[in-house]
Amino acid sequence: MKKFLFASLCAFALAILAGGCSGGAKKSAGGAPVLVAPAFTTNVPVQIDPPPVGHVMAYSTVTVHSQIQGMISEIHFQEGQEVKQGDLLFLIDPRPSEAALAQARANLARDSGQLEYAKANYSRDQKLFDSKIISQDQLDTDKASLDAATGTVAADNAAITNALLNLGYCRICAPIDGVTGSLQAYLGNVVKAPDDTLLTINQIHPIYVQFGVPEQFLPEIRTEMREHPLKVSSSFEGLEGPPPEGALTFIDNTVDPTTGMIQLRATFPNTRSVLWPGQFVNVALTLSELTNIVVVPSQAVQTGQNGEYVYVVQSNQTDQTVEERPIAVGITYQGVTVIKSGVRAGETVVTDGQLRLAPGVKVNVNTSGPAGASTNSPASPK
């Protein structure tokens, strides 16, 4: 009886093993499931890696002061408002300046009458002197009076000019296009010239982004900058829309000896006002561009004992198998890797499922979504 039970159990175990082996054979016959994507050509920018962090700076900053002493009688803007050059910001009480102008004009009218009298008196005495009726001393006295009256009228005209200037200074206008900051003096405050700060205006159209790069990049940056403008883009968390783009416009004349960094500055049009003074952003400095270069999704690239390789799907009339293809890789950009040699555009590479593969293994192919297979992929800077 024991022998019979042992024989039955062995037969049952062999049946299970046979069934498992049969199922595995069927699965193998269908091919190893993999995801694939085609290699394709595109343009890939050559950028500094890792991307530097930049600091946004106003294109220009103006601190607004009053040029006369007086009380603020009107304010014509809101804090944080964008203003244009020439827009009225403050009005200083103009009545003292108007009174000074009226006084200067009155003085001119008075002294102009005295000048006309001095001119007439000198002209009359000149004739009398020619007739030898008056002395030279009398004529000289008349000439001195005429010169004094002329000088007084000139001083009156200067006083009027000064009074007009002071009256104009009562209107404080924006010296540049920009965004106003917080008020430093309010309606009714008496301000002293030029001690009191009224306002600070930052120009943000255009705007600067300053950032540092390691000094080893300096020769290449200078070489490329002589050939063509260098594109710079910036991004930050929460950015909506495409990253703002600008151009490198300044290279500092000194490398920081303590950090080995060189400071650069890019100018951005900032038409959408997405960059703001004081903000920190990630900067992408494009040194050059690789055109019509072959790329594959980065997940297709594998590393073995002999270097990098990819599995390339070979198609024939009956089935699909994979070939292990050694490659020479270049830079990586936005999920794709540049292939210097080893793969041609249009060939199909495995992007997932490589652990199941070996050279000559049959595969069951599904097309992967990332990276795409056209020049409209994210790797193509437009």
Short mmCIF file of the C-alpha atoms (twelve columns), coordinates in Angstrom:
data_MODEL
# 
_entry.id   MODEL 
# 
loop_
_atom_site.group_PDB 
_atom_site.id 
_atom_site.type_symbol 
_atom_site.label_atom_id 
_atom_site.label_alt_id 
_atom_site.label_comp_id 
_atom_site.label_asym_id 
_atom_site.label_seq_id 
_atom_site.Cartn_x 
_atom_site.Cartn_y 
_atom_site.Cartn_z 
_atom_site.pdbx_PDB_model_num 
ATOM 1   C CA . MET A 1   0.000  0.000   0.000   1 
ATOM 2   C CA . LYS A 2   2.807  2.457   0.877   1 
ATOM 3   C CA . LYS A 3   4.572  1.668   -2.365  1 
ATOM 4   C CA . PHE A 4   1.367  2.352   -4.311  1 
ATOM 5   C CA . LEU A 5   0.845  5.767   -2.618  1 
ATOM 6   C CA . PHE A 6   4.468  6.790   -3.220  1 
ATOM 7   C CA . ALA A 7   4.196  5.870   -6.903  1 
ATOM 8   C CA . SER A 8   0.935  7.854   -7.221  1 
ATOM 9   C CA . LEU A 9   2.476  10.978  -5.648  1 
ATOM 10  C CA . CYS A 10  5.510  10.799  -7.944  1 
ATOM 11  C CA . ALA A 11  3.266  10.501  -10.976 1 
ATOM 12  C CA . PHE A 12  1.201  13.525  -9.835  1 
ATOM 13  C CA . ALA A 13  4.347  15.626  -9.288  1 
ATOM 14  C CA . LEU A 14  5.701  14.726  -12.699 1 
ATOM 15  C CA . ALA A 15  2.378  15.709  -14.276 1 
ATOM 16  C CA . ILE A 16  2.520  19.140  -12.592 1 
ATOM 17  C CA . LEU A 17  6.118  19.686  -13.683 1 
ATOM 18  C CA . ALA A 18  5.251  18.657  -17.220 1 
ATOM 19  C CA . GLY A 19  2.331  21.062  -17.287 1 
ATOM 20  C CA . GLY A 20  4.539  23.915  -16.003 1 
ATOM 21  C CA . CYS A 21  7.197  23.218  -18.573 1 
ATOM 22  C CA . SER A 22  4.584  23.084  -21.295 1 
ATOM 23  C CA . GLY A 23  3.155  26.457  -20.233 1 
ATOM 24  C CA . GLY A 24  6.633  28.050  -20.163 1 
ATOM 25  C CA . ALA A 25  7.318  26.775  -23.637 1 
ATOM 26  C CA . LYS A 26  4.140  28.347  -24.938 1 
ATOM 27  C CA . LYS A 27  5.017  31.658  -23.283 1 
ATOM 28  C CA . SER A 28  8.515  31.565  -24.756 1 
ATOM 29  C CA . ALA A 29  7.064  30.803  -28.168 1 
ATOM 30  C CA . GLY A 30  5.130  34.089  -28.019 1 
ATOM 31  C CA . GLY A 31  8.297  36.104  -27.365 1 
ATOM 32  C CA . ALA A 32  9.521  38.151  -24.419 1 
ATOM 33  C CA . PRO A 33  7.249  41.190  -23.895 1 
ATOM 34  C CA . VAL A 34  9.146  44.449  -24.390 1 
ATOM 35  C CA . LEU A 35  8.488  48.116  -25.031 1 
ATOM 36  C CA . VAL A 36  10.280 49.672  -27.979 1 
ATOM 37  C CA . ALA A 37  10.767 53.056  -29.619 1 
ATOM 38  C CA . PRO A 38  12.475 54.150  -32.820 1 
ATOM 39  C CA . ALA A 39  15.773 56.012  -32.972 1 
ATOM 40  C CA . PHE A 40  15.293 59.378  -34.677 1 
ATOM 41  C CA . THR A 41  17.150 62.523  -35.659 1 
ATOM 42  C CA . THR A 42  16.628 65.892  -34.024 1 
ATOM 43  C CA . ASN A 43  18.476 69.004  -32.872 1 
ATOM 44  C CA . VAL A 44  19.935 68.853  -29.360 1 
ATOM 45  C CA . PRO A 45  21.316 71.908  -27.535 1 
ATOM 46  C CA . VAL A 46  24.664 71.637  -25.774 1 
ATOM 47  C CA . GLN A 47  24.184 73.151  -22.320 1 
ATOM 48  C CA . ILE A 48  26.146 73.535  -19.109 1 
ATOM 49  C CA . ASP A 49  25.433 70.659  -16.754 1 
ATOM 50  C CA . PRO A 50  24.347 70.884  -14.004 1 
ATOM 51  C CA . PRO A 51  22.227 73.961  -14.756 1 
ATOM 52  C CA . PRO A 52  23.332 76.952  -12.674 1 
ATOM 53  C CA . VAL A 53  21.014 78.832  -10.343 1 
ATOM 54  C CA . GLY A 54  20.484 82.466  -11.273 1 
ATOM 55  C CA . HIS A 55  19.376 85.589  -9.432  1 
ATOM 56  C CA . VAL A 56  16.929 87.951  -11.142 1 
ATOM 57  C CA . MET A 57  17.930 91.635  -11.020 1 
ATOM 58  C CA . ALA A 58  16.122 94.781  -12.114 1 
ATOM 59  C CA . TYR A 59  17.474 96.282  -15.339 1 
ATOM 60  C CA . SER A 60  17.731 99.587  -13.487 1 
ATOM 61  C CA . THR A 61  16.655 100.864 -10.076 1 
ATOM 62  C CA . VAL A 62  15.822 104.509 -9.355  1 
ATOM 63  C CA . THR A 63  15.230 105.971 -5.916  1 
ATOM 64  C CA . VAL A 64  12.850 108.905 -6.160  1 
ATOM 65  C CA . HIS A 65  13.575 112.009 -4.040  1 
ATOM 66  C CA . SER A 66  12.010 115.448 -3.924  1 
ATOM 67  C CA . GLN A 67  14.147 118.324 -5.208  1 
ATOM 68  C CA . ILE A 68  12.311 120.911 -3.111  1 
ATOM 69  C CA . GLN A 69  10.984 121.023 0.416   1 
ATOM 70  C CA . GLY A 70  7.250  120.955 0.828   1 
ATOM 71  C CA . MET A 71  4.128  119.014 1.727   1 
ATOM 72  C CA . ILE A 72  2.867  116.111 -0.397  1 
ATOM 73  C CA . SER A 73  -0.545 117.260 -1.575  1 
ATOM 74  C CA . GLU A 74  -1.358 114.531 -4.128  1 
ATOM 75  C CA . ILE A 75  -0.307 110.923 -4.901  1 
ATOM 76  C CA . HIS A 76  -1.165 109.636 -8.387  1 
ATOM 77  C CA . PHE A 77  -0.310 105.912 -8.300  1 
ATOM 78  C CA . GLN A 78  -0.846 102.712 -6.368  1 
ATOM 79  C CA . GLU A 79  1.953  100.754 -4.719  1 
ATOM 80  C CA . GLY A 80  3.196  97.998  -7.047  1 
ATOM 81  C CA . GLN A 81  1.755  99.687  -10.126 1 
ATOM 82  C CA . GLU A 82  3.542  99.702  -13.470 1 
ATOM 83  C CA . VAL A 83  4.309  103.260 -14.569 1 
ATOM 84  C CA . LYS A 84  5.692  104.827 -17.725 1 
ATOM 85  C CA . GLN A 85  8.431  107.425 -17.942 1 
ATOM 86  C CA . GLY A 86  6.885  110.845 -17.391 1 
ATOM 87  C CA . ASP A 87  3.820  109.642 -15.445 1 
ATOM 88  C CA . LEU A 88  2.939  111.932 -12.532 1 
ATOM 89  C CA . LEU A 89  3.697  110.274 -9.185  1 
ATOM 90  C CA . PHE A 90  3.566  113.011 -6.505  1 
ATOM 91  C CA . LEU A 91  2.510  116.622 -6.329  1 
ATOM 92  C CA . ILE A 92  4.266  118.812 -3.778  1 
ATOM 93  C CA . ASP A 93  2.157  121.776 -2.612  1 
ATOM 94  C CA . PRO A 94  2.892  124.293 -5.400  1 
ATOM 95  C CA . ARG A 95  1.640  127.465 -3.637  1 
ATOM 96  C CA . PRO A 96  5.001  128.526 -2.151  1 
ATOM 97  C CA . SER A 97  6.679  128.079 -5.528  1 
ATOM 98  C CA . GLU A 98  3.890  129.959 -7.293  1 
ATOM 99  C CA . ALA A 99  4.262  132.848 -4.823  1 
ATOM 100 C CA . ALA A 100 8.042  132.903 -5.375  1 
ATOM 101 C CA . LEU A 101 7.482  133.002 -9.139  1 
ATOM 102 C CA . ALA A 102 5.018  135.881 -8.824  1 
ATOM 103 C CA . GLN A 103 7.495  137.788 -6.628  1 
ATOM 104 C CA . ALA A 104 10.299 137.246 -9.138  1 
ATOM 105 C CA . ARG A 105 8.136  138.481 -11.992 1 
ATOM 106 C CA . ALA A 106 7.138  141.559 -9.973  1 
ATOM 107 C CA . ASN A 107 10.779 142.322 -9.279  1 
ATOM 108 C CA . LEU A 108 11.524 142.026 -12.976 1 
ATOM 109 C CA . ALA A 109 8.756  144.442 -13.864 1 
ATOM 110 C CA . ARG A 110 10.021 146.974 -11.309 1 
ATOM 111 C CA . ASP A 111 13.659 146.695 -12.288 1 
ATOM 112 C CA . SER A 112 12.858 146.749 -15.987 1 
ATOM 113 C CA . GLY A 113 11.296 150.212 -15.474 1 
ATOM 114 C CA . GLN A 114 14.417 151.388 -13.660 1 
ATOM 115 C CA . LEU A 115 16.535 150.029 -16.504 1 
ATOM 116 C CA . GLU A 116 14.566 151.963 -19.073 1 
ATOM 117 C CA . TYR A 117 14.986 155.151 -16.976 1 
ATOM 118 C CA . ALA A 118 18.738 154.516 -16.675 1 
ATOM 119 C CA . LYS A 119 18.998 154.023 -20.438 1 
ATOM 120 C CA . ALA A 120 17.125 157.260 -21.161 1 
ATOM 121 C CA . ASN A 121 19.152 159.209 -18.598 1 
ATOM 122 C CA . TYR A 122 22.452 157.950 -19.996 1 
ATOM 123 C CA . SER A 123 21.407 158.733 -23.560 1 
ATOM 124 C CA . ARG A 124 20.439 162.283 -22.596 1 
ATOM 125 C CA . ASP A 125 23.625 162.891 -20.635 1 
ATOM 126 C CA . GLN A 126 25.682 161.538 -23.515 1 
ATOM 127 C CA . LYS A 127 24.396 164.329 -25.689 1 
ATOM 128 C CA . LEU A 128 25.022 166.891 -22.966 1 
ATOM 129 C CA . PHE A 129 28.562 165.608 -22.553 1 
ATOM 130 C CA . ASP A 130 29.154 165.858 -26.292 1 
ATOM 131 C CA . SER A 131 28.058 169.509 -26.017 1 
ATOM 132 C CA . LYS A 132 30.444 169.981 -23.076 1 
ATOM 133 C CA . ILE A 133 27.602 170.876 -20.767 1 
ATOM 134 C CA . ILE A 134 28.243 168.131 -18.146 1 
ATOM 135 C CA . SER A 135 31.469 166.617 -16.881 1 
ATOM 136 C CA . GLN A 136 32.969 163.220 -17.499 1 
ATOM 137 C CA . ASP A 137 32.254 162.262 -13.887 1 
ATOM 138 C CA . GLN A 138 28.540 162.830 -14.387 1 
ATOM 139 C CA . LEU A 139 28.518 160.687 -17.506 1 
ATOM 140 C CA . ASP A 140 30.433 157.920 -15.759 1 
ATOM 141 C CA . THR A 141 27.916 157.950 -12.891 1 
ATOM 142 C CA . ASP A 142 25.048 157.577 -15.380 1 
ATOM 143 C CA . LYS A 143 26.872 154.676 -17.082 1 
ATOM 144 C CA . ALA A 144 27.351 152.918 -13.739 1 
ATOM 145 C CA . SER A 145 23.660 153.324 -12.952 1 
ATOM 146 C CA . LEU A 146 22.752 151.851 -16.355 1 
ATOM 147 C CA . ASP A 147 25.071 148.861 -15.817 1 
ATOM 148 C CA . ALA A 148 23.632 148.259 -12.341 1 
ATOM 149 C CA . ALA A 149 20.079 148.338 -13.680 1 
ATOM 150 C CA . THR A 150 21.033 145.918 -16.476 1 
ATOM 151 C CA . GLY A 151 22.558 143.540 -13.939 1 
ATOM 152 C CA . THR A 152 19.491 143.749 -11.716 1 
ATOM 153 C CA . VAL A 153 17.189 142.823 -14.610 1 
ATOM 154 C CA . ALA A 154 19.444 139.866 -15.492 1 
ATOM 155 C CA . ALA A 155 19.272 138.705 -11.871 1 
ATOM 156 C CA . ASP A 156 15.493 139.022 -11.972 1 
ATOM 157 C CA . ASN A 157 15.342 136.847 -15.077 1 
ATOM 158 C CA . ALA A 158 17.510 134.228 -13.340 1 
ATOM 159 C CA . ALA A 159 15.220 134.348 -10.322 1 
ATOM 160 C CA . ILE A 160 12.227 133.721 -12.575 1 
ATOM 161 C CA . THR A 161 14.005 130.760 -14.166 1 
ATOM 162 C CA . ASN A 162 14.781 129.353 -10.717 1 
ATOM 163 C CA . ALA A 163 11.182 129.897 -9.592  1 
ATOM 164 C CA . LEU A 164 9.896  128.106 -12.686 1 
ATOM 165 C CA . LEU A 165 12.243 125.197 -11.971 1 
ATOM 166 C CA . ASN A 166 11.039 124.952 -8.380  1 
ATOM 167 C CA . LEU A 167 7.447  125.076 -9.570  1 
ATOM 168 C CA . GLY A 168 8.220  122.255 -12.000 1 
ATOM 169 C CA . TYR A 169 9.831  120.268 -9.192  1 
ATOM 170 C CA . CYS A 170 6.461  120.258 -7.448  1 
ATOM 171 C CA . ARG A 171 5.424  117.648 -10.025 1 
ATOM 172 C CA . ILE A 172 7.468  114.489 -9.373  1 
ATOM 173 C CA . CYS A 173 7.237  112.208 -12.417 1 
ATOM 174 C CA . ALA A 174 8.521  108.699 -13.133 1 
ATOM 175 C CA . PRO A 175 12.085 108.901 -14.499 1 
ATOM 176 C CA . ILE A 176 11.897 105.416 -16.106 1 
ATOM 177 C CA . ASP A 177 9.395  102.744 -17.096 1 
ATOM 178 C CA . GLY A 178 9.051  100.293 -14.227 1 
ATOM 179 C CA . VAL A 179 7.160  98.962  -11.245 1 
ATOM 180 C CA . THR A 180 6.709  101.067 -8.141  1 
ATOM 181 C CA . GLY A 181 7.634  99.777  -4.715  1 
ATOM 182 C CA . SER A 182 6.166  100.636 -1.345  1 
ATOM 183 C CA . LEU A 183 5.570  104.263 -0.359  1 
ATOM 184 C CA . GLN A 184 8.147  105.837 1.932   1 
ATOM 185 C CA . ALA A 185 6.216  109.104 2.391   1 
ATOM 186 C CA . TYR A 186 2.474  109.603 2.482   1 
ATOM 187 C CA . LEU A 187 -0.118 112.239 1.734   1 
ATOM 188 C CA . GLY A 188 0.380  115.250 4.005   1 
ATOM 189 C CA . ASN A 189 4.002  114.463 4.900   1 
ATOM 190 C CA . VAL A 190 6.463  117.333 4.619   1 
ATOM 191 C CA . VAL A 191 9.533  116.169 2.732   1 
ATOM 192 C CA . LYS A 192 12.994 117.678 2.697   1 
ATOM 193 C CA . ALA A 193 15.118 117.807 -0.413  1 
ATOM 194 C CA . PRO A 194 17.047 115.645 -1.103  1 
ATOM 195 C CA . ASP A 195 17.152 113.781 2.209   1 
ATOM 196 C CA . ASP A 196 13.812 111.970 2.145   1 
ATOM 197 C CA . THR A 197 13.213 108.932 -0.063  1 
ATOM 198 C CA . LEU A 198 9.708  108.855 -1.509  1 
ATOM 199 C CA . LEU A 199 9.728  105.706 -3.627  1 
ATOM 200 C CA . THR A 200 11.868 103.114 -5.441  1 
ATOM 201 C CA . ILE A 201 11.125 102.099 -9.041  1 
ATOM 202 C CA . ASN A 202 12.492 98.892  -10.621 1 
ATOM 203 C CA . GLN A 203 12.663 98.543  -14.386 1 
ATOM 204 C CA . ILE A 204 11.678 94.986  -15.362 1 
ATOM 205 C CA . HIS A 205 11.329 95.335  -19.163 1 
ATOM 206 C CA . PRO A 206 13.981 94.166  -19.937 1 
ATOM 207 C CA . ILE A 207 15.401 92.421  -16.887 1 
ATOM 208 C CA . TYR A 208 18.698 90.780  -15.881 1 
ATOM 209 C CA . VAL A 209 19.441 87.264  -14.641 1 
ATOM 210 C CA . GLN A 210 22.880 86.891  -13.045 1 
ATOM 211 C CA . PHE A 211 24.436 83.471  -12.490 1 
ATOM 212 C CA . GLY A 212 27.800 81.802  -12.008 1 
ATOM 213 C CA . VAL A 213 29.437 78.928  -13.894 1 
ATOM 214 C CA . PRO A 214 32.656 76.995  -13.184 1 
ATOM 215 C CA . GLU A 215 35.712 78.629  -14.691 1 
ATOM 216 C CA . GLN A 216 36.470 75.639  -16.949 1 
ATOM 217 C CA . PHE A 217 33.521 76.667  -19.133 1 
ATOM 218 C CA . LEU A 218 34.886 80.183  -19.672 1 
ATOM 219 C CA . PRO A 219 37.039 79.494  -22.773 1 
ATOM 220 C CA . GLU A 220 34.193 77.740  -24.589 1 
ATOM 221 C CA . ILE A 221 31.698 80.439  -23.600 1 
ATOM 222 C CA . ARG A 222 33.962 83.208  -24.874 1 
ATOM 223 C CA . THR A 223 34.661 81.333  -28.117 1 
ATOM 224 C CA . GLU A 224 31.005 80.637  -28.822 1 
ATOM 225 C CA . MET A 225 29.964 84.172  -27.858 1 
ATOM 226 C CA . ARG A 226 32.311 85.607  -30.489 1 
ATOM 227 C CA . GLU A 227 30.622 83.451  -33.116 1 
ATOM 228 C CA . HIS A 228 26.955 84.000  -32.245 1 
ATOM 229 C CA . PRO A 229 24.669 85.193  -29.423 1 
ATOM 230 C CA . LEU A 230 24.304 82.599  -26.683 1 
ATOM 231 C CA . LYS A 231 20.730 81.688  -25.781 1 
ATOM 232 C CA . VAL A 232 19.744 81.589  -22.128 1 
ATOM 233 C CA . SER A 233 16.454 80.300  -20.748 1 
ATOM 234 C CA . SER A 234 15.192 80.275  -17.189 1 
ATOM 235 C CA . SER A 235 12.624 78.257  -15.288 1 
ATOM 236 C CA . PHE A 236 11.279 77.945  -11.791 1 
ATOM 237 C CA . GLU A 237 8.718  75.956  -9.874  1 
ATOM 238 C CA . GLY A 238 5.186  76.940  -10.774 1 
ATOM 239 C CA . LEU A 239 6.119  78.511  -14.121 1 
ATOM 240 C CA . GLU A 240 3.175  78.609  -16.513 1 
ATOM 241 C CA . GLY A 241 3.834  78.606  -20.221 1 
ATOM 242 C CA . PRO A 242 7.163  78.304  -22.034 1 
ATOM 243 C CA . PRO A 243 10.358 79.249  -20.187 1 
ATOM 244 C CA . PRO A 244 11.395 82.874  -20.846 1 
ATOM 245 C CA . GLU A 245 14.359 83.238  -23.167 1 
ATOM 246 C CA . GLY A 246 17.106 85.820  -23.344 1 
ATOM 247 C CA . ALA A 247 20.719 86.224  -24.405 1 
ATOM 248 C CA . LEU A 248 24.054 86.313  -22.591 1 
ATOM 249 C CA . THR A 249 25.200 89.953  -22.532 1 
ATOM 250 C CA . PHE A 250 27.913 90.194  -19.883 1 
ATOM 251 C CA . ILE A 251 30.905 88.166  -18.662 1 
ATOM 252 C CA . ASP A 252 32.587 89.410  -15.504 1 
ATOM 253 C CA . ASN A 253 36.258 90.357  -15.782 1 
ATOM 254 C CA . THR A 254 37.347 88.296  -12.753 1 
ATOM 255 C CA . VAL A 255 37.039 84.674  -11.652 1 
ATOM 256 C CA . ASP A 256 36.260 84.381  -7.962  1 
ATOM 257 C CA . PRO A 257 39.447 82.799  -6.541  1 
ATOM 258 C CA . THR A 258 37.618 81.322  -3.547  1 
ATOM 259 C CA . THR A 259 34.910 79.488  -5.514  1 
ATOM 260 C CA . GLY A 260 36.393 79.193  -9.007  1 
ATOM 261 C CA . MET A 261 33.186 80.648  -10.457 1 
ATOM 262 C CA . ILE A 262 32.777 83.332  -13.117 1 
ATOM 263 C CA . GLN A 263 29.718 85.578  -12.979 1 
ATOM 264 C CA . LEU A 264 27.607 85.958  -16.124 1 
ATOM 265 C CA . ARG A 265 24.560 88.082  -16.838 1 
ATOM 266 C CA . ALA A 266 21.786 87.517  -19.359 1 
ATOM 267 C CA . THR A 267 19.213 90.026  -20.560 1 
ATOM 268 C CA . PHE A 268 15.590 88.914  -20.937 1 
ATOM 269 C CA . PRO A 269 12.843 90.945  -22.688 1 
ATOM 270 C CA . ASN A 270 10.476 89.692  -19.969 1 
ATOM 271 C CA . THR A 271 7.433  90.710  -22.000 1 
ATOM 272 C CA . ARG A 272 5.155  88.476  -19.917 1 
ATOM 273 C CA . SER A 273 6.596  89.802  -16.641 1 
ATOM 274 C CA . VAL A 274 7.223  86.262  -15.357 1 
ATOM 275 C CA . LEU A 275 10.659 87.188  -13.993 1 
ATOM 276 C CA . TRP A 276 10.721 89.359  -10.883 1 
ATOM 277 C CA . PRO A 277 13.633 91.120  -9.164  1 
ATOM 278 C CA . GLY A 278 15.088 89.042  -6.317  1 
ATOM 279 C CA . GLN A 279 13.746 85.754  -7.692  1 
ATOM 280 C CA . PHE A 280 15.927 82.631  -7.938  1 
ATOM 281 C CA . VAL A 281 15.656 80.639  -11.178 1 
ATOM 282 C CA . ASN A 282 17.255 77.662  -12.886 1 
ATOM 283 C CA . VAL A 283 19.300 78.826  -15.859 1 
ATOM 284 C CA . ALA A 284 19.972 76.900  -19.075 1 
ATOM 285 C CA . LEU A 285 22.873 78.376  -21.052 1 
ATOM 286 C CA . THR A 286 23.056 76.944  -24.577 1 
ATOM 287 C CA . LEU A 287 26.622 76.917  -25.890 1 
ATOM 288 C CA . SER A 288 25.900 75.328  -29.270 1 
ATOM 289 C CA . GLU A 289 23.475 72.973  -30.977 1 
ATOM 290 C CA . LEU A 290 23.908 69.488  -32.427 1 
ATOM 291 C CA . THR A 291 21.825 69.358  -35.601 1 
ATOM 292 C CA . ASN A 292 20.270 66.265  -37.192 1 
ATOM 293 C CA . ILE A 293 21.805 64.009  -34.579 1 
ATOM 294 C CA . VAL A 294 20.556 60.481  -33.855 1 
ATOM 295 C CA . VAL A 295 18.957 60.030  -30.428 1 
ATOM 296 C CA . VAL A 296 17.199 57.243  -28.547 1 
ATOM 297 C CA . PRO A 297 15.165 57.302  -25.323 1 
ATOM 298 C CA . SER A 298 17.606 57.331  -22.414 1 
ATOM 299 C CA . GLN A 299 16.032 54.224  -20.837 1 
ATOM 300 C CA . ALA A 300 17.095 52.210  -23.901 1 
ATOM 301 C CA . VAL A 301 20.787 52.654  -23.068 1 
ATOM 302 C CA . GLN A 302 22.255 49.814  -20.985 1 
ATOM 303 C CA . THR A 303 25.704 49.498  -19.418 1 
ATOM 304 C CA . GLY A 304 27.671 46.259  -19.540 1 
ATOM 305 C CA . GLN A 305 31.216 45.051  -19.002 1 
ATOM 306 C CA . ASN A 306 32.238 46.329  -22.422 1 
ATOM 307 C CA . GLY A 307 30.467 49.684  -22.166 1 
ATOM 308 C CA . GLU A 308 27.081 51.012  -23.279 1 
ATOM 309 C CA . TYR A 309 24.800 49.031  -25.565 1 
ATOM 310 C CA . VAL A 310 21.190 48.853  -26.713 1 
ATOM 311 C CA . TYR A 311 18.967 46.020  -27.866 1 
ATOM 312 C CA . VAL A 312 17.926 46.579  -31.469 1 
ATOM 313 C CA . VAL A 313 14.877 44.704  -32.731 1 
ATOM 314 C CA . GLN A 314 15.558 42.750  -35.932 1 
ATOM 315 C CA . SER A 315 12.495 41.913  -38.054 1 
ATOM 316 C CA . ASN A 316 12.197 39.080  -40.554 1 
ATOM 317 C CA . GLN A 317 9.348  37.300  -42.247 1 
ATOM 318 C CA . THR A 318 8.575  34.950  -39.366 1 
ATOM 319 C CA . ASP A 319 9.390  36.617  -36.056 1 
ATOM 320 C CA . GLN A 320 11.260 39.417  -34.296 1 
ATOM 321 C CA . THR A 321 14.535 38.939  -32.429 1 
ATOM 322 C CA . VAL A 322 16.921 41.320  -30.686 1 
ATOM 323 C CA . GLU A 323 20.532 42.152  -31.341 1 
ATOM 324 C CA . GLU A 324 22.847 43.501  -28.654 1 
ATOM 325 C CA . ARG A 325 24.442 46.541  -30.288 1 
ATOM 326 C CA . PRO A 326 27.421 48.393  -28.730 1 
ATOM 327 C CA . ILE A 327 27.095 52.172  -29.009 1 
ATOM 328 C CA . ALA A 328 28.998 55.392  -28.363 1 
ATOM 329 C CA . VAL A 329 26.837 57.876  -26.484 1 
ATOM 330 C CA . GLY A 330 26.926 61.650  -26.177 1 
ATOM 331 C CA . ILE A 331 24.980 64.075  -24.034 1 
ATOM 332 C CA . THR A 332 21.560 63.473  -22.510 1 
ATOM 333 C CA . TYR A 333 18.798 66.048  -22.919 1 
ATOM 334 C CA . GLN A 334 15.174 65.904  -21.806 1 
ATOM 335 C CA . GLY A 335 14.888 62.122  -21.704 1 
ATOM 336 C CA . VAL A 336 16.869 61.279  -24.850 1 
ATOM 337 C CA . THR A 337 20.528 60.335  -25.317 1 
ATOM 338 C CA . VAL A 338 22.672 61.285  -28.288 1 
ATOM 339 C CA . ILE A 339 24.062 58.283  -30.164 1 
ATOM 340 C CA . LYS A 340 27.412 59.008  -31.778 1 
ATOM 341 C CA . SER A 341 27.670 55.582  -33.411 1 
ATOM 342 C CA . GLY A 342 26.060 52.154  -33.331 1 
ATOM 343 C CA . VAL A 343 22.428 52.963  -34.179 1 
ATOM 344 C CA . ARG A 344 20.861 54.535  -37.273 1 
ATOM 345 C CA . ALA A 345 17.761 56.682  -37.412 1 
ATOM 346 C CA . GLY A 346 14.663 54.535  -37.923 1 
ATOM 347 C CA . GLU A 347 15.995 51.452  -36.146 1 
ATOM 348 C CA . THR A 348 13.870 50.150  -33.279 1 
ATOM 349 C CA . VAL A 349 15.409 49.873  -29.803 1 
ATOM 350 C CA . VAL A 350 14.072 48.231  -26.655 1 
ATOM 351 C CA . THR A 351 13.165 50.709  -23.909 1 
ATOM 352 C CA . ASP A 352 11.757 48.312  -21.289 1 
ATOM 353 C CA . GLY A 353 12.123 44.608  -20.595 1 
ATOM 354 C CA . GLN A 354 15.871 44.310  -21.175 1 
ATOM 355 C CA . LEU A 355 16.320 41.958  -18.178 1 
ATOM 356 C CA . ARG A 356 14.535 39.188  -20.110 1 
ATOM 357 C CA . LEU A 357 16.701 39.585  -23.201 1 
ATOM 358 C CA . ALA A 358 19.838 38.094  -24.686 1 
ATOM 359 C CA . PRO A 359 21.133 38.243  -28.262 1 
ATOM 360 C CA . GLY A 360 18.778 36.332  -30.586 1 
ATOM 361 C CA . VAL A 361 15.834 36.150  -28.163 1 
ATOM 362 C CA . LYS A 362 12.398 36.536  -29.749 1 
ATOM 363 C CA . VAL A 363 10.323 39.470  -28.516 1 
ATOM 364 C CA . ASN A 364 6.697  40.499  -28.391 1 
ATOM 365 C CA . VAL A 365 6.789  44.195  -29.267 1 
ATOM 366 C CA . ASN A 366 4.730  47.051  -27.834 1 
ATOM 367 C CA . THR A 367 5.556  50.637  -28.798 1 
ATOM 368 C CA . SER A 368 6.534  52.883  -25.890 1 
ATOM 369 C CA . GLY A 369 5.187  56.403  -25.592 1 
ATOM 370 C CA . PRO A 370 8.030  58.554  -24.206 1 
ATOM 371 C CA . ALA A 371 10.354 60.627  -26.339 1 
ATOM 372 C CA . GLY A 372 8.413  60.124  -29.583 1 
ATOM 373 C CA . ALA A 373 9.843  59.399  -32.973 1 
ATOM 374 C CA . SER A 374 9.817  62.713  -34.725 1 
ATOM 375 C CA . THR A 375 11.612 66.024  -34.599 1 
ATOM 376 C CA . ASN A 376 8.661  67.436  -32.675 1 
ATOM 377 C CA . SER A 377 9.757  65.585  -29.548 1 
ATOM 378 C CA . PRO A 378 10.786 67.496  -26.381 1 
ATOM 379 C CA . ALA A 379 14.410 67.055  -27.405 1 
ATOM 380 C CA . SER A 380 13.956 69.455  -30.291 1 
ATOM 381 C CA . PRO A 381 14.434 73.075  -29.155 1 
ATOM 382 C CA . LYS A 382 12.070 75.236  -31.138 1 
# 
